Amino acid sequence: MKLRGLLASLEEVGIYMKATEIIYAHGHENVKSSNRTTFEITKENYLTKRGDCIIAVGATKGAADLNQQFKEVARSKSTQITIEIEAGEEKETVKAWGIAELLLTHPTDLVVRKSNYVCNRTLAIRADKAARDLSRRLVEKLQNPNQRVKITLTAEGAT
């Protein structure tokens, strides 16, 4: 993989950075996971049927809660952000990108977007999956209010 080779070379010269965040949340009966362009994780515990991008509620962190090191790496050039979503035995990986303009200041929400749009809720852009692209087996798990969800965020890039 070309990106891995580039990152290995950057690590050798000392300008490669990596940071990881782990967030826990839970499912909700109103998870539809049907949005075509985004998915969202929120600290809020409620979800209306209109929230078609929200995949997990009751999260332990919003954008503002991410540690400073993660934010710095996410805002670096050439940063790939990997989002792993685990619910029971189901696991899905989403690849996206960081950008210098990330604000990461929203108190409750984290949004991953297929587009380049950035606001204070945006965690990553140019994602390879949105809510509707997640496996239906995973979505079924995410519809259970008693299902614990683990979200692992990994940002890797050059400074």
C-alpha positions in Angstrom: 0.0 0.0 0.0 1.5 3.3 -1.1 0.2 5.3 1.9 1.7 2.9 4.4 5.1 3.0 2.7 5.0 6.8 2.7 4.0 6.9 6.4 6.8 4.5 7.2 9.3 6.8 5.4 8.0 9.8 7.3 8.3 8.0 10.6 11.9 7.3 9.9 12.7 11.0 9.5 10.7 11.9 12.5 7.8 13.8 11.0 5.2 11.1 11.3 2.5 11.4 14.0 -0.1 9.0 15.2 -2.8 9.4 17.9 -5.7 7.2 19.0 -8.9 8.0 20.8 -11.4 5.4 22.2 -15.0 6.4 22.6 -17.8 4.3 24.1 -21.5 4.8 23.3 -24.6 2.6 23.0 -27.2 1.8 20.4 -30.8 3.3 20.1 -34.0 1.8 18.8 -34.4 4.7 16.3 -31.0 4.2 14.6 -31.8 4.1 10.8 -28.3 4.6 9.5 -29.7 5.7 6.1 -27.9 9.0 5.4 -26.0 9.0 2.1 -23.3 11.5 3.0 -22.5 11.4 6.8 -22.6 9.4 10.0 -22.7 10.8 13.5 -21.9 9.8 17.0 -23.4 11.9 19.8 -23.2 12.3 23.6 -27.0 13.0 23.6 -29.0 10.1 24.8 -32.1 10.6 22.7 -32.6 10.1 19.0 -35.7 11.0 17.0 -36.6 9.1 13.8 -35.4 12.1 11.8 -31.8 11.5 12.9 -30.9 9.3 9.9 -27.1 9.8 10.2 -26.8 9.1 14.0 -25.4 5.6 14.6 -24.7 5.7 18.4 -25.8 7.8 21.3 -24.6 8.4 24.9 -21.0 8.8 23.7 -18.2 9.4 26.2 -16.8 12.2 24.0 -17.8 14.9 21.6 -15.4 16.8 19.3 -14.4 19.2 22.1 -13.4 16.3 24.4 -10.8 14.8 22.0 -7.3 15.1 23.4 -5.0 17.8 22.1 -2.6 15.4 20.5 -5.4 13.7 18.5 -6.6 17.1 17.3 -3.1 18.2 16.2 -2.6 15.0 14.2 -6.1 15.3 12.7 -5.2 18.8 11.5 -1.9 17.8 9.9 -1.5 17.5 6.2 -1.8 14.1 4.7 -3.6 12.7 7.8 -5.7 9.6 7.4 -8.3 9.0 10.0 -9.5 5.5 10.6 -12.8 5.0 12.4 -13.5 1.4 13.8 -17.0 0.8 15.0 -17.6 -2.3 17.1 -20.9 -3.6 18.4 -20.8 -7.1 19.8 -19.1 -9.3 17.2 -19.8 -6.9 14.4 -17.0 -4.5 13.3 -16.7 -2.0 10.5 -13.8 0.2 9.4 -14.2 3.6 7.8 -11.3 5.5 6.2 -11.4 9.3 6.0 -9.1 12.3 6.0 -8.2 15.1 8.3 -7.6 18.7 7.2 -6.0 21.8 8.7 -9.4 23.5 9.0 -10.9 21.0 11.4 -12.3 22.9 14.4 -13.2 19.9 16.7 -15.0 22.1 19.2 -18.6 20.8 19.3 -19.5 19.7 22.9 -21.6 16.7 21.9 -21.2 15.6 18.3 -18.7 13.9 16.0 -19.6 13.8 12.3 -17.8 11.9 9.6 -18.5 13.2 6.1 -18.1 12.0 2.5 -17.8 15.6 1.4 -15.2 18.3 2.2 -17.6 20.3 4.4 -16.1 21.4 7.7 -17.9 22.8 10.8 -17.2 22.4 14.5 -18.9 19.0 14.5 -16.7 17.6 11.7 -14.3 14.8 12.7 -13.2 13.8 9.2 -13.9 14.4 5.6 -13.8 12.4 2.3 -14.9 9.3 4.1 -15.3 6.0 2.1 -18.6 5.3 3.9 -21.6 7.1 5.3 -24.4 5.8 7.5 -26.2 4.0 4.7 -23.0 2.1 3.7 -22.5 0.4 7.1 -23.3 -3.3 7.1 -26.9 -4.1 8.0 -25.7 -6.6 10.5 -23.9 -3.8 12.4 -26.9 -1.5 12.1 -29.1 -4.2 13.6 -26.8 -4.2 16.6 -26.8 -0.4 16.7 -30.6 -0.5 17.0 -30.4 -2.2 20.4 -30.4 0.4 23.3 -28.5 -2.2 25.5 -25.7 -2.6 22.9 -22.4 -1.2 24.0 -20.5 0.4 21.0 -16.8 1.0 20.9 -15.5 3.5 18.5 -11.7 3.7 17.9 -10.3 6.7 16.1 -6.8 6.6 14.8 -5.2 9.6 13.1 -1.9 9.0 11.2 -0.1 11.6 9.2 2.8 13.9 8.5 3.5 17.1 10.3 
